[in-house]
Amino acid sequence: MSSIFDDIDRQVNPGNSFWCPLESFVLQDIIENKLHSSKLKMVKSRDQWKERIIILTTTSLYYCKKNTENPKKMTVIKWKKVEAFTEDNEIEERFVFKIGQGHIFEEFYTENVEMLENWLANLSKVAIMNDLEEDYAIIKEVGKGNYATVFLVQDIENYQKYAVKQINKEVVKKSSRGPSAVISEIEIMRKINHPMMIKLYMIYENDDFVSLVLDYVEGGDLFHRIQKKERFSEEVAAIFISNMLEGLRYLHSLNIVHRDLKPENILMVSSEDDSEFKLCDFGLACIAGDDQVLRCGSPGYVAPEILMKKAYNNKVDIFSAGIILYIILSGRAPFYGKTSNEILIKNKECRLQFHDKYWRHVSKDGIDMVLKLTDPDPNTRVSADLALRHPWLQSANKSMSFLSPFPVSQNIENSPEGGASFTLMKRINDRREMGAEVVIGNVELGRNATEHMPESRHANEVLKKLRDEDTNI
């Protein structure tokens, strides 16, 4: 099967040749983003060679005749495939790497195997590599989704463990979003470098799969942690949500919206620590835009404005974080239904309940934090930055070495005197204009589509139902 990166490579490298005219930002790119450079031999014609200085940056390859201050040509490298091989004739052994897509490629000859390996190590940071099993030993399968399987692997040279997300190209091509979904996921993950985020290290492609080499964390996901512990202490929950909001603030500063925050996409760093984790699965993530209306996310966690087909922004991640906080504080899932569609109805109506039986151990500030994160109105829902200034999180922020302490904001109201309750939540929701009806599949969702359950359901019961159905809207 051909590369799924062919089309995007042609878009960023127009024309029918490997090298393209220079862009205006060339010198700035070389100064700020240079990864590697050296003299390499290239075939000029039969038995004739030309030696050129080749410069690699985080996005491009530059061709210079005599000095690095005067590049002549360039090509965008990040969607091209790299393949290494040797040529052995009676005179010498040649060490070569080939870069390109389809029939458009260029071959570069190095002086020795060490030089070749140095180039490959640097190219692997920005381009698409060819043979995963030459670099990694596959240990076992650790997860499986609709179009990808995750494996635990080990680096053959240094024995470091990684996770490899192996994406089935045939399944992707038949899906509604096609290869653009994989390209978007890679593009976004290449931008991310934060301790709360899974890091993308390398990309491989062969005839059948695209493989992403990622961080491997050993603590399992939050879904299983909740099943095991039922709920977190208020102190641990505060540190947990503080870390999540710090990660979201970072993502949102890059205009990235995750759009699928849920316990299955939160990987715990260790089995002992309930506050350290990494966000993963950026398959539904996107760059924020003014006309964002694509409905996506998971029942029970998705923000109401997405279900109403309204334009939305990064506040949808804040809502999902609030639902996760509700679950880890109470051990209950706020929206219950026998099917995903029934859960979506409750999800859209967004009437959270705080029964004393499950919330008496949580402070007014803790409940207030949940309310502010899950505000049904995105215009008044807090941002990650503002949420981090909430009084409830001050001690948590100070306890994390990589977080800066935030002053208490005077703009955040104190919790109501009587504490949060279902009655209060009903008054809040009644003031919101919840918008038009929305159809999910063949089920029409409206304000009166179903009766409210008398109380929230046990988190294990609802989370397991959602996980088993594995449903995205």
C-alpha beads as a LAMMPS data file, in Angstrom:
LAMMPS data file: protein, C-alpha beads

473 atoms
472 bonds

1 atom types
1 bond types

-500.0 500.0 xlo xhi
-500.0 500.0 ylo yhi
-500.0 500.0 zlo zhi

Masses

1 110.0

Atoms # bond

1 1 1 0.000 0.000 0.000
2 1 1 1.286 3.473 -0.852
3 1 1 2.273 5.998 1.799
4 1 1 -0.606 7.855 3.435
5 1 1 1.685 10.907 3.556
6 1 1 2.007 11.290 -0.245
7 1 1 -0.690 13.933 -0.631
8 1 1 0.414 16.184 2.200
9 1 1 4.036 15.961 1.064
10 1 1 2.986 17.199 -2.386
11 1 1 1.070 20.049 -0.763
12 1 1 4.068 21.288 1.201
13 1 1 6.543 20.525 -1.614
14 1 1 4.760 21.590 -4.816
15 1 1 6.224 20.606 -8.156
16 1 1 7.732 17.457 -9.588
17 1 1 11.222 17.645 -8.151
18 1 1 12.750 16.901 -4.763
19 1 1 14.170 20.396 -4.260
20 1 1 11.991 23.520 -4.145
21 1 1 12.697 27.279 -4.256
22 1 1 13.751 28.882 -0.990
23 1 1 11.251 30.485 1.364
24 1 1 11.822 33.888 2.955
25 1 1 12.338 32.421 6.454
26 1 1 15.293 30.185 5.497
27 1 1 18.086 31.843 7.471
28 1 1 15.910 32.234 10.564
29 1 1 14.953 28.543 10.368
30 1 1 18.599 27.487 10.117
31 1 1 19.652 29.692 13.031
32 1 1 16.784 28.704 15.360
33 1 1 15.979 25.109 14.386
34 1 1 19.134 23.478 13.039
35 1 1 19.560 19.810 14.019
36 1 1 22.508 18.616 11.932
37 1 1 24.678 19.392 8.893
38 1 1 27.621 17.956 6.995
39 1 1 29.052 17.503 3.525
40 1 1 27.372 14.680 1.629
41 1 1 27.984 13.214 -1.798
42 1 1 25.145 13.131 -4.332
43 1 1 25.036 11.479 -7.749
44 1 1 25.422 14.042 -10.515
45 1 1 25.404 11.585 -13.416
46 1 1 26.794 8.139 -14.119
47 1 1 30.052 7.749 -12.132
48 1 1 30.107 11.479 -11.369
49 1 1 29.594 12.999 -7.941
50 1 1 28.835 16.376 -6.466
51 1 1 29.613 17.185 -2.858
52 1 1 27.252 19.590 -1.118
53 1 1 26.616 20.900 2.385
54 1 1 23.240 19.599 3.574
55 1 1 21.530 21.210 6.561
56 1 1 18.694 19.593 8.509
57 1 1 16.273 21.644 10.638
58 1 1 13.149 20.591 12.500
59 1 1 11.086 20.978 9.324
60 1 1 13.343 21.211 6.280
61 1 1 16.448 20.091 4.423
62 1 1 18.682 22.737 2.787
63 1 1 21.142 22.387 -0.080
64 1 1 24.252 24.600 -0.041
65 1 1 27.069 24.639 -2.594
66 1 1 29.911 26.193 -0.637
67 1 1 28.767 27.638 2.680
68 1 1 25.844 27.448 5.049
69 1 1 25.093 31.163 4.789
70 1 1 23.990 30.836 1.187
71 1 1 21.559 27.899 0.728
72 1 1 20.374 27.356 -2.834
73 1 1 17.420 24.988 -2.498
74 1 1 15.203 23.401 0.153
75 1 1 12.609 20.713 0.740
76 1 1 10.130 20.257 3.598
77 1 1 11.243 17.051 5.260
78 1 1 8.601 16.171 7.851
79 1 1 6.305 14.079 5.618
80 1 1 9.045 12.345 3.633
81 1 1 10.189 8.762 4.213
82 1 1 13.781 7.845 5.000
83 1 1 15.392 4.566 4.018
84 1 1 19.003 3.517 4.630
85 1 1 20.996 0.930 2.687
86 1 1 24.526 0.027 1.590
87 1 1 25.986 -0.366 -1.879
88 1 1 28.822 -2.813 -2.190
89 1 1 30.949 -3.039 -5.319
90 1 1 34.435 -4.388 -5.991
91 1 1 36.064 -1.100 -4.981
92 1 1 34.229 0.147 -1.915
93 1 1 31.193 -0.121 0.339
94 1 1 28.921 2.935 0.238
95 1 1 26.592 3.980 3.041
96 1 1 23.474 5.656 1.713
97 1 1 20.196 7.132 2.875
98 1 1 17.296 7.917 0.559
99 1 1 14.671 10.574 1.285
100 1 1 11.432 11.092 -0.622
101 1 1 7.889 10.044 -1.407
102 1 1 6.800 7.905 -4.338
103 1 1 9.005 8.415 -7.384
104 1 1 10.410 11.737 -6.143
105 1 1 13.450 11.161 -3.943
106 1 1 17.124 12.017 -3.454
107 1 1 20.009 9.765 -2.400
108 1 1 22.782 10.960 -0.070
109 1 1 26.110 9.140 0.344
110 1 1 28.014 9.300 3.634
111 1 1 31.696 8.572 4.275
112 1 1 31.204 5.742 6.789
113 1 1 28.623 3.854 8.827
114 1 1 29.036 6.165 11.838
115 1 1 28.185 9.196 9.722
116 1 1 25.167 7.376 8.291
117 1 1 23.905 6.480 11.754
118 1 1 24.354 10.078 12.910
119 1 1 22.223 11.339 10.030
120 1 1 19.572 8.690 10.627
121 1 1 19.386 9.549 14.334
122 1 1 18.691 13.191 13.501
123 1 1 16.340 12.480 10.594
124 1 1 14.291 10.171 12.814
125 1 1 13.317 13.176 14.943
126 1 1 11.506 14.896 12.081
127 1 1 10.853 12.518 9.159
128 1 1 9.114 9.158 8.603
129 1 1 11.360 6.127 9.121
130 1 1 11.085 2.800 7.350
131 1 1 11.686 -0.301 9.489
132 1 1 10.482 -0.337 13.098
133 1 1 11.715 -3.839 13.871
134 1 1 15.300 -2.901 13.065
135 1 1 15.263 -0.474 16.000
136 1 1 12.754 -1.944 18.474
137 1 1 11.903 -5.386 19.816
138 1 1 8.160 -5.900 20.263
139 1 1 7.458 -7.359 23.731
140 1 1 3.671 -7.630 23.954
141 1 1 0.335 -6.087 23.048
142 1 1 -0.947 -3.706 25.749
143 1 1 -4.049 -2.168 24.161
144 1 1 -6.340 -2.276 21.148
145 1 1 -8.755 0.252 19.592
146 1 1 -10.878 0.615 16.488
147 1 1 -8.004 1.306 14.100
148 1 1 -4.830 0.930 16.185
149 1 1 -3.057 -1.553 18.429
150 1 1 -0.611 -0.488 21.153
151 1 1 2.498 -2.549 21.869
152 1 1 5.159 -2.414 24.547
153 1 1 8.549 -2.348 22.806
154 1 1 12.173 -2.063 23.793
155 1 1 14.924 -0.111 22.077
156 1 1 17.411 -2.684 20.784
157 1 1 20.436 -0.493 21.584
158 1 1 19.690 1.017 25.007
159 1 1 16.846 -1.264 26.245
160 1 1 14.587 1.715 26.965
161 1 1 10.892 0.803 26.951
162 1 1 8.394 2.647 24.735
163 1 1 4.811 2.261 23.637
164 1 1 4.147 1.892 19.922
165 1 1 0.744 2.835 18.549
166 1 1 0.436 0.806 15.350
167 1 1 -2.229 2.277 13.052
168 1 1 -3.805 0.074 10.390
169 1 1 -3.577 2.029 7.118
170 1 1 -6.328 0.100 5.361
171 1 1 -8.799 0.718 8.204
172 1 1 -7.840 4.396 8.331
173 1 1 -8.362 4.868 4.595
174 1 1 -11.877 3.430 4.884
175 1 1 -12.818 5.610 7.870
176 1 1 -14.860 8.795 7.541
177 1 1 -11.918 11.123 8.211
178 1 1 -9.378 9.039 6.290
179 1 1 -5.615 9.635 6.520
180 1 1 -6.199 13.258 7.571
181 1 1 -6.979 12.000 11.084
182 1 1 -3.540 10.374 11.395
183 1 1 -1.807 13.375 9.850
184 1 1 -3.586 15.730 12.266
185 1 1 -2.657 13.567 15.262
186 1 1 1.003 13.520 14.238
187 1 1 1.069 17.249 13.467
188 1 1 -0.336 18.058 16.899
189 1 1 1.878 15.623 18.813
190 1 1 4.959 17.051 17.139
191 1 1 4.124 20.398 18.749
192 1 1 3.782 18.984 22.277
193 1 1 6.562 18.863 24.853
194 1 1 5.230 18.887 28.421
195 1 1 5.566 16.579 31.465
196 1 1 1.793 16.045 31.569
197 1 1 1.640 14.881 27.912
198 1 1 2.650 11.663 26.174
199 1 1 5.627 12.483 23.953
200 1 1 6.000 11.374 20.329
201 1 1 9.571 10.264 19.573
202 1 1 9.585 8.656 16.128
203 1 1 7.275 7.720 13.258
204 1 1 7.573 4.644 11.056
205 1 1 5.611 3.539 8.015
206 1 1 5.549 0.294 6.050
207 1 1 3.047 -1.162 3.579
208 1 1 0.446 -1.931 6.242
209 1 1 0.967 0.306 9.259
210 1 1 1.950 3.733 10.533
211 1 1 3.680 3.287 13.900
212 1 1 4.087 6.050 16.487
213 1 1 6.812 5.566 19.125
214 1 1 5.556 7.110 22.379
215 1 1 6.286 7.313 26.095
216 1 1 5.519 4.123 27.974
217 1 1 4.094 4.571 31.470
218 1 1 3.549 1.612 33.764
219 1 1 0.736 2.711 36.078
220 1 1 -2.232 1.828 33.860
221 1 1 -4.995 4.277 33.018
222 1 1 -7.212 6.337 35.308
223 1 1 -10.200 4.145 34.437
224 1 1 -8.618 1.151 36.171
225 1 1 -7.323 3.315 39.017
226 1 1 -10.872 4.498 39.756
227 1 1 -12.140 0.918 39.622
228 1 1 -9.506 -0.040 42.177
229 1 1 -9.748 2.937 44.557
230 1 1 -13.319 4.155 43.928
231 1 1 -12.460 7.746 44.846
232 1 1 -9.458 9.937 45.752
233 1 1 -8.956 11.941 48.919
234 1 1 -9.720 15.624 48.494
235 1 1 -6.037 16.532 48.840
236 1 1 -4.956 14.079 46.135
237 1 1 -7.862 15.101 43.874
238 1 1 -6.777 18.750 44.190
239 1 1 -3.224 17.924 43.118
240 1 1 -4.530 15.703 40.312
241 1 1 -6.828 18.357 38.817
242 1 1 -4.177 21.037 39.306
243 1 1 -1.799 18.972 37.181
244 1 1 -4.494 18.427 34.569
245 1 1 -5.343 22.131 34.376
246 1 1 -1.671 22.984 34.057
247 1 1 -1.434 20.552 31.148
248 1 1 -4.574 22.005 29.557
249 1 1 -3.263 25.529 29.970
250 1 1 -0.165 24.464 28.048
251 1 1 -2.219 22.796 25.291
252 1 1 -4.557 25.771 25.007
253 1 1 -1.620 28.181 24.785
254 1 1 -0.703 26.306 21.581
255 1 1 -4.347 26.581 20.387
256 1 1 -4.708 22.804 20.721
257 1 1 -8.022 21.349 21.906
258 1 1 -7.898 17.709 23.038
259 1 1 -11.667 17.053 22.658
260 1 1 -11.634 13.576 24.212
261 1 1 -10.584 13.842 27.842
262 1 1 -11.745 10.773 29.758
263 1 1 -10.196 8.337 32.264
264 1 1 -9.069 5.933 29.514
265 1 1 -6.946 8.717 27.990
266 1 1 -5.145 9.524 31.234
267 1 1 -2.174 7.223 31.888
268 1 1 -0.883 6.978 35.446
269 1 1 2.886 7.219 35.770
270 1 1 3.123 4.696 38.611
271 1 1 0.926 2.340 40.617
272 1 1 1.679 4.196 43.868
273 1 1 1.040 7.838 42.894
274 1 1 -2.526 8.959 42.151
275 1 1 -1.615 12.480 41.006
276 1 1 1.104 11.932 38.376
277 1 1 -0.117 11.079 34.888
278 1 1 0.213 11.821 31.195
279 1 1 -2.570 12.771 28.799
280 1 1 -2.647 10.576 25.715
281 1 1 -4.615 9.825 22.527
282 1 1 -4.678 13.002 20.474
283 1 1 -6.642 11.322 17.692
284 1 1 -9.545 13.781 18.076
285 1 1 -7.412 16.788 18.970
286 1 1 -7.474 19.827 16.716
287 1 1 -6.216 23.365 16.323
288 1 1 -8.811 25.772 17.701
289 1 1 -10.881 27.713 15.187
290 1 1 -13.765 30.181 15.295
291 1 1 -16.138 27.919 13.362
292 1 1 -15.470 24.713 15.261
293 1 1 -18.663 22.640 15.195
294 1 1 -17.574 19.011 14.597
295 1 1 -19.277 16.860 17.217
296 1 1 -16.794 14.565 18.878
297 1 1 -15.921 13.287 22.307
298 1 1 -17.179 10.538 24.606
299 1 1 -20.631 10.244 26.233
300 1 1 -20.545 11.369 29.839
301 1 1 -17.594 13.725 29.353
302 1 1 -18.456 15.813 26.285
303 1 1 -19.336 19.503 26.805
304 1 1 -23.024 20.470 26.256
305 1 1 -22.215 23.011 23.525
306 1 1 -20.777 20.232 21.341
307 1 1 -24.049 18.295 21.619
308 1 1 -25.970 21.402 20.576
309 1 1 -24.018 21.813 17.331
310 1 1 -22.785 25.184 18.549
311 1 1 -19.390 26.645 17.761
312 1 1 -17.027 25.826 20.606
313 1 1 -13.477 26.444 21.798
314 1 1 -10.961 25.017 24.256
315 1 1 -13.482 25.357 27.107
316 1 1 -14.792 21.903 26.090
317 1 1 -11.660 20.398 27.664
318 1 1 -12.345 22.278 30.896
319 1 1 -15.827 20.748 31.102
320 1 1 -14.441 17.221 30.629
321 1 1 -11.828 17.877 33.323
322 1 1 -14.648 18.933 35.654
323 1 1 -16.513 15.670 35.056
324 1 1 -13.349 13.717 35.832
325 1 1 -12.928 15.722 39.037
326 1 1 -16.554 14.952 39.990
327 1 1 -15.852 11.230 39.550
328 1 1 -12.588 11.060 41.496
329 1 1 -14.014 13.118 44.391
330 1 1 -17.283 11.221 44.780
331 1 1 -16.732 7.820 43.192
332 1 1 -19.932 8.484 41.229
333 1 1 -20.599 9.231 37.547
334 1 1 -22.804 12.343 37.218
335 1 1 -24.723 11.248 34.109
336 1 1 -26.373 7.841 34.117
337 1 1 -28.277 5.932 31.444
338 1 1 -28.760 2.375 30.276
339 1 1 -27.338 3.254 26.842
340 1 1 -24.877 5.776 25.458
341 1 1 -27.744 7.814 24.021
342 1 1 -29.451 8.030 27.417
343 1 1 -26.167 9.175 28.954
344 1 1 -25.822 11.801 26.219
345 1 1 -29.277 13.155 27.079
346 1 1 -28.220 13.700 30.694
347 1 1 -24.869 14.963 29.491
348 1 1 -26.542 17.627 27.347
349 1 1 -28.925 18.749 30.082
350 1 1 -25.965 18.937 32.479
351 1 1 -27.755 18.833 35.821
352 1 1 -25.148 17.695 38.298
353 1 1 -26.278 16.423 41.698
354 1 1 -24.342 16.583 44.951
355 1 1 -25.943 14.177 47.438
356 1 1 -24.666 14.416 50.993
357 1 1 -24.075 10.658 51.032
358 1 1 -21.248 11.015 48.503
359 1 1 -20.185 14.647 49.009
360 1 1 -20.229 15.250 52.760
361 1 1 -16.472 14.656 52.940
362 1 1 -15.743 17.319 50.269
363 1 1 -15.258 20.955 51.226
364 1 1 -17.333 23.845 49.848
365 1 1 -14.311 24.999 47.842
366 1 1 -13.915 21.528 46.312
367 1 1 -17.554 21.438 45.225
368 1 1 -17.272 25.002 43.970
369 1 1 -14.335 23.939 41.818
370 1 1 -16.461 21.206 40.221
371 1 1 -19.262 23.699 39.538
372 1 1 -16.972 26.212 37.892
373 1 1 -15.353 23.615 35.655
374 1 1 -18.691 22.095 34.579
375 1 1 -20.603 25.336 34.042
376 1 1 -22.986 24.517 31.132
377 1 1 -22.368 27.963 29.634
378 1 1 -18.909 28.114 28.004
379 1 1 -18.970 31.922 28.224
380 1 1 -18.926 31.813 32.025
381 1 1 -17.039 28.536 32.426
382 1 1 -13.547 29.200 33.765
383 1 1 -10.417 28.908 31.647
384 1 1 -7.539 26.678 32.745
385 1 1 -5.575 29.735 33.827
386 1 1 -8.404 31.122 35.944
387 1 1 -9.252 27.718 37.423
388 1 1 -5.641 27.326 38.609
389 1 1 -6.130 30.469 40.714
390 1 1 -9.035 28.984 42.637
391 1 1 -8.471 28.951 46.440
392 1 1 -8.992 25.183 46.564
393 1 1 -5.898 24.606 44.427
394 1 1 -3.429 26.922 46.126
395 1 1 -1.889 24.315 48.413
396 1 1 -1.824 21.765 45.589
397 1 1 -0.012 24.165 43.255
398 1 1 2.625 24.915 45.849
399 1 1 3.322 21.219 46.440
400 1 1 4.189 20.494 42.796
401 1 1 7.758 21.405 41.931
402 1 1 7.099 22.322 38.297
403 1 1 3.995 24.433 39.001
404 1 1 4.217 28.103 39.947
405 1 1 2.087 29.270 42.901
406 1 1 -0.957 31.262 41.772
407 1 1 -2.386 34.172 43.760
408 1 1 -6.018 33.907 44.772
409 1 1 -8.140 35.672 42.177
410 1 1 -10.563 38.285 43.466
411 1 1 -12.857 37.505 40.535
412 1 1 -13.757 34.028 41.733
413 1 1 -16.814 33.964 43.962
414 1 1 -16.856 31.983 47.182
415 1 1 -19.001 28.888 47.405
416 1 1 -22.663 29.515 48.273
417 1 1 -23.389 29.623 52.017
418 1 1 -25.580 26.553 51.872
419 1 1 -23.110 24.544 49.806
420 1 1 -23.760 23.109 46.371
421 1 1 -26.815 20.918 45.968
422 1 1 -29.092 19.625 43.294
423 1 1 -31.438 22.568 43.941
424 1 1 -28.624 25.043 43.366
425 1 1 -27.560 23.224 40.214
426 1 1 -31.147 23.314 38.936
427 1 1 -31.306 27.086 39.462
428 1 1 -28.017 27.513 37.600
429 1 1 -29.222 25.400 34.683
430 1 1 -32.581 27.134 34.533
431 1 1 -30.762 30.422 33.893
432 1 1 -28.954 28.936 30.901
433 1 1 -30.405 28.867 27.431
434 1 1 -29.602 25.245 26.600
435 1 1 -30.219 25.577 22.849
436 1 1 -31.913 23.479 20.176
437 1 1 -32.498 19.749 20.050
438 1 1 -29.801 17.511 18.623
439 1 1 -29.992 14.098 16.981
440 1 1 -27.507 11.377 17.865
441 1 1 -27.975 8.441 15.511
442 1 1 -31.721 7.869 15.373
443 1 1 -32.440 9.263 18.841
444 1 1 -33.736 12.800 19.191
445 1 1 -32.355 14.589 22.223
446 1 1 -34.423 17.313 23.823
447 1 1 -34.856 18.971 27.206
448 1 1 -37.687 16.602 28.168
449 1 1 -36.520 13.470 26.372
450 1 1 -36.192 11.471 29.583
451 1 1 -36.860 11.653 33.302
452 1 1 -33.921 12.427 35.574
453 1 1 -32.539 9.617 37.648
454 1 1 -32.951 10.291 41.378
455 1 1 -29.202 10.279 41.903
456 1 1 -25.850 9.694 40.158
457 1 1 -24.652 6.115 39.705
458 1 1 -21.545 4.378 40.949
459 1 1 -18.589 5.395 38.781
460 1 1 -17.396 1.813 38.206
461 1 1 -20.771 0.800 36.801
462 1 1 -21.110 3.703 34.376
463 1 1 -17.454 3.882 33.337
464 1 1 -17.408 0.170 32.562
465 1 1 -20.552 0.499 30.416
466 1 1 -18.997 3.339 28.428
467 1 1 -15.678 1.553 28.047
468 1 1 -17.326 -1.682 26.897
469 1 1 -19.377 0.185 24.268
470 1 1 -16.256 2.215 23.276
471 1 1 -18.472 4.896 21.761
472 1 1 -17.488 8.317 20.469
473 1 1 -20.195 10.668 19.272

Bonds

1 1 1 2
2 1 2 3
3 1 3 4
4 1 4 5
5 1 5 6
6 1 6 7
7 1 7 8
8 1 8 9
9 1 9 10
10 1 10 11
11 1 11 12
12 1 12 13
13 1 13 14
14 1 14 15
15 1 15 16
16 1 16 17
17 1 17 18
18 1 18 19
19 1 19 20
20 1 20 21
21 1 21 22
22 1 22 23
23 1 23 24
24 1 24 25
25 1 25 26
26 1 26 27
27 1 27 28
28 1 28 29
29 1 29 30
30 1 30 31
31 1 31 32
32 1 32 33
33 1 33 34
34 1 34 35
35 1 35 36
36 1 36 37
37 1 37 38
38 1 38 39
39 1 39 40
40 1 40 41
41 1 41 42
42 1 42 43
43 1 43 44
44 1 44 45
45 1 45 46
46 1 46 47
47 1 47 48
48 1 48 49
49 1 49 50
50 1 50 51
51 1 51 52
52 1 52 53
53 1 53 54
54 1 54 55
55 1 55 56
56 1 56 57
57 1 57 58
58 1 58 59
59 1 59 60
60 1 60 61
61 1 61 62
62 1 62 63
63 1 63 64
64 1 64 65
65 1 65 66
66 1 66 67
67 1 67 68
68 1 68 69
69 1 69 70
70 1 70 71
71 1 71 72
72 1 72 73
73 1 73 74
74 1 74 75
75 1 75 76
76 1 76 77
77 1 77 78
78 1 78 79
79 1 79 80
80 1 80 81
81 1 81 82
82 1 82 83
83 1 83 84
84 1 84 85
85 1 85 86
86 1 86 87
87 1 87 88
88 1 88 89
89 1 89 90
90 1 90 91
91 1 91 92
92 1 92 93
93 1 93 94
94 1 94 95
95 1 95 96
96 1 96 97
97 1 97 98
98 1 98 99
99 1 99 100
100 1 100 101
101 1 101 102
102 1 102 103
103 1 103 104
104 1 104 105
105 1 105 106
106 1 106 107
107 1 107 108
108 1 108 109
109 1 109 110
110 1 110 111
111 1 111 112
112 1 112 113
113 1 113 114
114 1 114 115
115 1 115 116
116 1 116 117
117 1 117 118
118 1 118 119
119 1 119 120
120 1 120 121
121 1 121 122
122 1 122 123
123 1 123 124
124 1 124 125
125 1 125 126
126 1 126 127
127 1 127 128
128 1 128 129
129 1 129 130
130 1 130 131
131 1 131 132
132 1 132 133
133 1 133 134
134 1 134 135
135 1 135 136
136 1 136 137
137 1 137 138
138 1 138 139
139 1 139 140
140 1 140 141
141 1 141 142
142 1 142 143
143 1 143 144
144 1 144 145
145 1 145 146
146 1 146 147
147 1 147 148
148 1 148 149
149 1 149 150
150 1 150 151
151 1 151 152
152 1 152 153
153 1 153 154
154 1 154 155
155 1 155 156
156 1 156 157
157 1 157 158
158 1 158 159
159 1 159 160
160 1 160 161
161 1 161 162
162 1 162 163
163 1 163 164
164 1 164 165
165 1 165 166
166 1 166 167
167 1 167 168
168 1 168 169
169 1 169 170
170 1 170 171
171 1 171 172
172 1 172 173
173 1 173 174
174 1 174 175
175 1 175 176
176 1 176 177
177 1 177 178
178 1 178 179
179 1 179 180
180 1 180 181
181 1 181 182
182 1 182 183
183 1 183 184
184 1 184 185
185 1 185 186
186 1 186 187
187 1 187 188
188 1 188 189
189 1 189 190
190 1 190 191
191 1 191 192
192 1 192 193
193 1 193 194
194 1 194 195
195 1 195 196
196 1 196 197
197 1 197 198
198 1 198 199
199 1 199 200
200 1 200 201
201 1 201 202
202 1 202 203
203 1 203 204
204 1 204 205
205 1 205 206
206 1 206 207
207 1 207 208
208 1 208 209
209 1 209 210
210 1 210 211
211 1 211 212
212 1 212 213
213 1 213 214
214 1 214 215
215 1 215 216
216 1 216 217
217 1 217 218
218 1 218 219
219 1 219 220
220 1 220 221
221 1 221 222
222 1 222 223
223 1 223 224
224 1 224 225
225 1 225 226
226 1 226 227
227 1 227 228
228 1 228 229
229 1 229 230
230 1 230 231
231 1 231 232
232 1 232 233
233 1 233 234
234 1 234 235
235 1 235 236
236 1 236 237
237 1 237 238
238 1 238 239
239 1 239 240
240 1 240 241
241 1 241 242
242 1 242 243
243 1 243 244
244 1 244 245
245 1 245 246
246 1 246 247
247 1 247 248
248 1 248 249
249 1 249 250
250 1 250 251
251 1 251 252
252 1 252 253
253 1 253 254
254 1 254 255
255 1 255 256
256 1 256 257
257 1 257 258
258 1 258 259
259 1 259 260
260 1 260 261
261 1 261 262
262 1 262 263
263 1 263 264
264 1 264 265
265 1 265 266
266 1 266 267
267 1 267 268
268 1 268 269
269 1 269 270
270 1 270 271
271 1 271 272
272 1 272 273
273 1 273 274
274 1 274 275
275 1 275 276
276 1 276 277
277 1 277 278
278 1 278 279
279 1 279 280
280 1 280 281
281 1 281 282
282 1 282 283
283 1 283 284
284 1 284 285
285 1 285 286
286 1 286 287
287 1 287 288
288 1 288 289
289 1 289 290
290 1 290 291
291 1 291 292
292 1 292 293
293 1 293 294
294 1 294 295
295 1 295 296
296 1 296 297
297 1 297 298
298 1 298 299
299 1 299 300
300 1 300 301
301 1 301 302
302 1 302 303
303 1 303 304
304 1 304 305
305 1 305 306
306 1 306 307
307 1 307 308
308 1 308 309
309 1 309 310
310 1 310 311
311 1 311 312
312 1 312 313
313 1 313 314
314 1 314 315
315 1 315 316
316 1 316 317
317 1 317 318
318 1 318 319
319 1 319 320
320 1 320 321
321 1 321 322
322 1 322 323
323 1 323 324
324 1 324 325
325 1 325 326
326 1 326 327
327 1 327 328
328 1 328 329
329 1 329 330
330 1 330 331
331 1 331 332
332 1 332 333
333 1 333 334
334 1 334 335
335 1 335 336
336 1 336 337
337 1 337 338
338 1 338 339
339 1 339 340
340 1 340 341
341 1 341 342
342 1 342 343
343 1 343 344
344 1 344 345
345 1 345 346
346 1 346 347
347 1 347 348
348 1 348 349
349 1 349 350
350 1 350 351
351 1 351 352
352 1 352 353
353 1 353 354
354 1 354 355
355 1 355 356
356 1 356 357
357 1 357 358
358 1 358 359
359 1 359 360
360 1 360 361
361 1 361 362
362 1 362 363
363 1 363 364
364 1 364 365
365 1 365 366
366 1 366 367
367 1 367 368
368 1 368 369
369 1 369 370
370 1 370 371
371 1 371 372
372 1 372 373
373 1 373 374
374 1 374 375
375 1 375 376
376 1 376 377
377 1 377 378
378 1 378 379
379 1 379 380
380 1 380 381
381 1 381 382
382 1 382 383
383 1 383 384
384 1 384 385
385 1 385 386
386 1 386 387
387 1 387 388
388 1 388 389
389 1 389 390
390 1 390 391
391 1 391 392
392 1 392 393
393 1 393 394
394 1 394 395
395 1 395 396
396 1 396 397
397 1 397 398
398 1 398 399
399 1 399 400
400 1 400 401
401 1 401 402
402 1 402 403
403 1 403 404
404 1 404 405
405 1 405 406
406 1 406 407
407 1 407 408
408 1 408 409
409 1 409 410
410 1 410 411
411 1 411 412
412 1 412 413
413 1 413 414
414 1 414 415
415 1 415 416
416 1 416 417
417 1 417 418
418 1 418 419
419 1 419 420
420 1 420 421
421 1 421 422
422 1 422 423
423 1 423 424
424 1 424 425
425 1 425 426
426 1 426 427
427 1 427 428
428 1 428 429
429 1 429 430
430 1 430 431
431 1 431 432
432 1 432 433
433 1 433 434
434 1 434 435
435 1 435 436
436 1 436 437
437 1 437 438
438 1 438 439
439 1 439 440
440 1 440 441
441 1 441 442
442 1 442 443
443 1 443 444
444 1 444 445
445 1 445 446
446 1 446 447
447 1 447 448
448 1 448 449
449 1 449 450
450 1 450 451
451 1 451 452
452 1 452 453
453 1 453 454
454 1 454 455
455 1 455 456
456 1 456 457
457 1 457 458
458 1 458 459
459 1 459 460
460 1 460 461
461 1 461 462
462 1 462 463
463 1 463 464
464 1 464 465
465 1 465 466
466 1 466 467
467 1 467 468
468 1 468 469
469 1 469 470
470 1 470 471
471 1 471 472
472 1 472 473
